[in-house]
Each structure stands twice: as structure tokens, then as C-alpha cells.
């Protein structure tokens, strides 16, 4: 595991729900990650919820960009709670 990864930019990488779920595992296991940009990916509700869940574990993240990710209102509350 990379213990120094602080910033990850995956904007416009054609990530879908499965990519979001896989990314969520990485986010949860990288406590040094402070910035994540997944804007303009088709994460959808499933991918968005997976990332929101991962953020309960990763408390270091300070900057998150998820604009234009086909998220619906079901993702908003879990993101705010994390």
C-alpha cells in the first residue's frame, strides 16, 4: 500500500459504478489521501454511495470533487454525514 498518496485526480476517466466501488476500497485503505477528484465520471448512485461509505473510514480527506457524476439525492445525505 502507498502510504504517501495525498492527491488523486481521476476526472474524466470513464469510471462507472463498478469503478466507484473499486475506488471506494482504495479510499478507505489510504489514510494519507487528502484530495480526491472524480468529477465527470458516471459513478451513479451505487458508486457514489460506495465512496460516501469509504469516507467514514478515511477521515483525512479534505477536498472532494464529484460534480457531473450522475449522482441522485440518495447520495447527498451519506456524503454529508461522512
Buried (B, 14 or more C-beta within 10 A) or exposed (E): EEEEBEEBEBEEEEBBBEBBBEBBEBBBEBBBBBBBBBBBBBBBBBBBBBBBBBBEBBEEBEEBBBEBBBBEEEBEEBBEEB
